Amino acid sequence: QVRLVESGGGWVQAGGSLKLSCVVAGETSQSNVMGWFRQAPGKEREFVAAISKFGIDSYGADSVLGRFTVSRDNAKDTMYLQLTNLKPEDTGTYYCAARTQGTLSRRASTYAFWGQGTQVTVSS
């Protein structure tokens, strides 16, 4: 079974940067597509970005375009999310997810494996 462990969250002031990591353990062949989701208190879980093992990527809300970059290093079994020019509205718990199917998806229900989440807090 796939195990996912996120790290890299923290507290930053608006305009700052963070780099999140998600390490895949267990059956790495089950993580053909990996994605990032985030959830703020009182809000629904939101798709942020996804990337296939071949490097094809997709992004969610327009608000993240140009500020967030998803990447993965298959040799290290790790996916990354580079966050730049952070805004207070980016605050939330960021979750790593994996999907066996090789097609990109932005729906949380299509991802079978999830990490525990890492907290990102952006202050004004």
C-alpha positions as CSV (number, residue, x, y, z in Angstrom):
1,Q,0.0,0.0,0.0
2,V,1.2,3.5,-0.7
3,R,2.2,5.7,2.2
4,L,2.6,9.5,1.8
5,V,4.4,11.8,4.1
6,E,4.2,15.6,3.6
7,S,6.7,18.1,5.1
8,G,7.8,21.7,4.6
9,G,4.8,23.6,6.0
10,G,5.3,26.4,8.4
11,W,4.5,30.1,9.2
12,V,5.5,32.9,6.8
13,Q,4.5,36.5,6.2
14,A,2.7,37.5,3.1
15,G,5.0,37.5,0.1
16,G,7.1,34.7,1.5
17,S,7.9,31.3,0.1
18,L,7.7,27.7,1.2
19,K,8.6,24.4,-0.5
20,L,6.5,21.4,0.4
21,S,7.6,17.8,-0.1
22,C,5.7,14.5,-0.3
23,V,7.7,11.3,0.0
24,V,6.2,8.1,-1.3
25,A,6.8,4.9,0.6
26,G,5.5,1.4,0.1
27,E,4.3,0.5,-3.4
28,T,5.6,3.3,-5.4
29,S,4.2,1.9,-8.6
30,Q,0.7,2.9,-7.4
31,S,1.5,6.6,-7.6
32,N,1.3,7.2,-11.3
33,V,-0.4,10.5,-10.6
34,M,0.3,12.6,-7.5
35,G,-1.6,15.7,-6.4
36,W,-1.8,18.5,-3.9
37,F,-5.0,19.6,-2.2
38,R,-5.6,22.2,0.5
39,Q,-8.3,22.9,3.0
40,A,-8.9,26.0,5.1
41,P,-11.2,26.0,8.2
42,G,-14.8,26.1,7.2
43,K,-14.1,25.5,3.5
44,E,-14.2,22.5,1.2
45,R,-11.0,20.7,0.1
46,E,-9.6,22.4,-2.9
47,F,-7.5,21.0,-5.8
48,V,-4.2,22.8,-6.1
49,A,-2.0,20.8,-8.6
50,A,-1.3,17.4,-9.9
51,I,1.5,15.8,-11.9
52,S,2.0,12.5,-13.6
53,K,5.2,10.4,-13.4
54,F,6.0,11.6,-16.9
55,G,6.0,15.2,-15.8
56,I,2.6,16.4,-17.2
57,D,1.1,18.8,-14.8
58,S,-2.2,20.5,-14.1
59,Y,-3.3,23.4,-11.8
60,G,-6.5,24.3,-10.1
61,A,-7.7,27.7,-9.1
62,D,-6.6,30.7,-11.1
63,S,-5.3,32.2,-7.9
64,V,-2.4,29.7,-7.7
65,L,-1.2,30.1,-11.3
66,G,2.1,31.8,-11.6
67,R,2.8,31.4,-7.9
68,F,2.8,27.7,-7.3
69,T,4.9,25.1,-9.2
70,V,4.5,21.3,-8.9
71,S,7.3,18.9,-9.7
72,R,8.4,15.4,-8.9
73,D,11.6,13.4,-8.8
74,N,10.8,9.8,-9.5
75,A,14.3,8.7,-8.6
76,K,13.7,10.0,-5.1
77,D,10.0,9.0,-5.0
78,T,9.2,12.6,-4.0
79,M,6.8,15.3,-5.2
80,Y,7.2,19.0,-4.5
81,L,5.1,22.1,-4.4
82,Q,7.0,25.4,-4.6
83,L,4.9,28.1,-3.1
84,T,5.9,31.7,-3.8
85,N,4.4,35.1,-3.2
86,L,2.1,33.6,-0.6
87,K,-1.1,35.3,0.4
88,P,-3.1,35.0,3.7
89,E,-5.8,33.2,1.7
90,D,-3.3,30.4,1.0
91,T,-3.5,29.4,4.6
92,G,-4.7,25.9,5.2
93,T,-3.7,22.3,5.5
94,Y,-2.0,21.0,2.4
95,Y,-2.5,17.3,1.6
96,C,-0.5,15.1,-0.7
97,A,-2.5,12.4,-2.6
98,A,-1.7,9.6,-5.1
99,R,-3.7,8.0,-7.8
100,T,-3.1,4.7,-9.5
101,Q,-4.6,5.7,-12.8
102,G,-2.3,7.5,-15.1
103,T,-4.6,10.3,-16.1
104,L,-4.6,13.7,-14.3
105,S,-7.6,14.4,-12.0
106,R,-8.7,17.3,-9.9
107,R,-11.4,15.5,-7.9
108,A,-10.3,14.4,-4.4
109,S,-12.6,11.3,-4.6
110,T,-10.5,9.9,-7.4
111,Y,-7.3,9.7,-5.2
112,A,-7.0,6.6,-3.2
113,F,-4.0,7.4,-1.0
114,W,-3.5,10.5,1.2
115,G,-0.9,11.9,3.5
116,Q,-1.6,13.4,6.9
117,G,-1.3,17.0,5.8
118,T,1.1,19.8,6.5
119,Q,0.0,23.2,7.8
120,V,0.8,26.4,5.9
121,T,0.0,29.7,7.7
122,V,0.5,33.0,6.0
123,S,0.1,36.2,8.0
124,S,-0.6,39.6,6.7
